[in-house]
Amino acid sequence: MNKSLLGASLAVLALAAPFAHAHEAGDIILRAGAITVNPKADSSSVKVDQGPLAGADLGGKATMSSDTQLGLNFAYMITNNIGIELLAATPFEHDVKLKGTALSAANGKLGTLKHLPPTLSVVYYPLDPKSDFQPYVGAGINYTWIYDEHVGSEASAAGFSNFNAKNSWGMAWQVGADYMLTDKVMLNAQVRYIDIDTRATVENDAVAPGTRARVNVDVDPFVYMVGLGYKF
């Protein structure tokens, strides 16, 4: 009889205890992990836009390398299912190459650039907040700050200088998921597609004084991140 009463009491307590929520309104979530930017880099042909050769189309394309850095997410849950999220990271560095241009000296590695991609998004978690598995989708706005552009040593020897790329505003979309390991700690994985467009220019007085070439690049990277999160 005592065992039956004990079992019944435990069952009542279990039913009366509040359910653990994966994410609730008011939660602050910090995620950190490895983040990779993989540019698609679909570009226009390279054109001369200043100097005595202005208007010449050199053809070719520009490409950009991938890079992996430390990624950070800061999220705030407005409701149990909707949050706002800021993506940040340590600076990415990419090699910029030209290929297939009519100017053979331009083909190969042009130089490097760095960028920071802060992205502010609204995210939606469709599942019941009690679920340990929390997939989500999101959309937002990205600002890509490009800086520290450098011409490579070989390009510099060929007369190239003053490499510059413009900053970019664009939309960003994402899918991701959290899996709660404890009430506070979670595994996270996410994929983003970010609309990044830039115009890069470079000068070459060795070809002709005042010569400048430009190329428009749709960087449009896929961004992958895996890591851990903590809920405050």
Disulfide bonds with the S-S distance in Angstrom:
none
